[in-house]
Amino acid sequence: MDKKALAVIYQGVPGDILLSIAEKKTSKEAWNAVKTMSLGADKVKVAKA
């Protein structure tokens, strides 16, 4: 089940993020990495506004 979830995460992210999460072993690790990257992008958007 975890491998299916990891595959879905891989399919749903852009290539630059995919390269950084490719080394993650579980879907939870990969998802947390994606959330962390997105959080940084949101803070930049708020700071620019």
N, C-alpha and C positions, 0 to 999 in steps of 0.2 A: 504494500500500500504506500509506503514511504517513497519508493522509487517512482511510482506513478505521480505522486504529488510533486516530487522533484522535477520530473519531466515536464509537468504543466507549468511550473515556475520558469523553467528554462525557455519554454515556448513563448511565455508572455512578457519577457523582458528584452530590452534592446541589446544589441551586440556588445556595447561597452560595459554594461552591467553584467552581461552573461560571462564575460571573461573574468570578472572579479569574483563571481559566485561559483564558477566551475569547480573550484577545489573543495567546496563544501561537501560534507559526507551525508548530511541529512536535510530533509526539506525544512525543518525548523531552523537550522543554521542558515540555510540559503534565504529563507523568508526574513529572518532577523537582519541579515546583511542588506537585503533590498529595502527594508523599512528604514534602516539607518541611513542609507544613501538618499532615500527620498526625504527624510527629515532634514538633512543638510540642504537639499535643494529648496525645500519650503522656507527654511530660515533665510536663505539668500533672497528669495522672492519678497519676503516681508521686509528685509533690510533695504532692498532697492526701492520699495514703495515708500 
